[in-house]
Amino acid sequence: MSGNPTSREESFLVTGGTRLAGEVSVAGAKNSVLKLMAVALMAEGRTTLTNCPDISDVPAMAEVLRHLGCVVEISGDTVVIDTPADVGHVADDKAAQRLRASVCILGPLVGRFHRAVLSMPGGDAIGSRPLNWHQNGLNALGATTRMDHGRLVAEATELRGAGYKLSFPSVGATETFVTAAVLAKGTSVLENAAREPEIVDICELLTEMGAKITGAGSSTITIEGVDELHPVSHRVVGDRIVAATWAMGAVMTRGDVKVTGIDPMFIHVVLEKLRGVGAEVETGADWFQVSQQGRPRARNVRTLPFPGFPTDLQPMAIALASVSDGLSVVTENLFEARFRFVEEMVRMGVDAETDGHHAKIRGRERLDSATVWASDIRAGAGLVLAGMCADNVTEVCEIFHIDRGYSDFIGNVRSLGGQIERVDTHR
Ligand code: UD1
């Protein structure tokens, strides 16, 4: 697994005009593995995670855990976390600021040790990402939380089971509440919980460790507190966002791609949308295949919490709209800054405008190659797909973002026939 973060000077050069075709398998989900690693803090001993993706956020999360006293070994697709009886409760500022997902240590630390100090986490530049609902959930369980010089401080003498209703089904706030409630005294009920497959994965790991949780994957999760958890071995759920990236690339390039290692129900809405633009889609238990002949038709897309269209695929939806026949309206309901991607598409000759939560895109048969900038993980992947539909060579800059979330991105694109190379523009 790559321990060294990609240099900010590295770019991808993408040659347009090739069709993505072939078979690709997806590794475990970034948005699950980082949380599962944090859950390992909740049990003394060795927790083993398999099917882990080779992404730079995994060693970054390992650093966060090491600073708390864990021994973390990464070998191939396996991560072993050895958690001591007592761990630190203050997250290292530098390590935590490197990744947004470091917030997921909050629930496990408060749950098991009744205290946590965390500097406001870093991560993608996709909009303001407050922690108020995380705090409210912890407060409901009896903790006190406050901001102190840019750090979130959470403390409790004991945690008591409680009811809490989220005003919006936030993924992170659901995880914080559930992980903290698992070791609380008594029963907790979370209403309007997030229903993402990664939430189910975390609840499955916790249950294997001895937690008593019902309703994961529905809007109401009930947690009966237990005294302690024990370490186990667990396989990380497949990455639906990576899987859908290849599906959308197949449609954009009029290709034919089979993706394995993923339950297609996790991206049911996306596959239905692709059928709507003209793709043929076949599905099996842990695979799907998408093929497209001719130019895709324009379709509107609205991002919503699961099971709706994922915000993490919004850049790919805009990239698809950019080569579709007609006018598409893409509505972003989760992260306000995610339309930065549209500016990059405009560089590639697309007729697009944004207005608040909406982007209107009139597609072109072929895009102009250009130098473009990845502002976050998914925007980076979307730009590479767009580059494959451009007339010449597109340079996608700041690809360290892509390496945070996609295992062997370049290898996968090449195995599907895409022409892409990594260059260090600083040399
Ligand atoms: C997670 C994913 C991210 C995905 C997102 C939505 C990880 C590491 N990241 O992010 O890839 O795009 O879910 O599917 O798993 N909010 C508040 N207050 C809070 C918490 C959230 O206002 O306390 C807002 C956010 O600003 C955002 C919305 O709620 O507008 C959704 O955020 P949330 O579901 O919590 O996303 P994350 O868990 O941060």
Residues whose N, C-alpha, C, O or C-beta is under 5 A from the ligand:
A	BS01	UD1	N31 A101 S128 R129 P130 L131 N132 W133 H134 P169 S170 V171 G172 A173 T311 D312 L334 F335
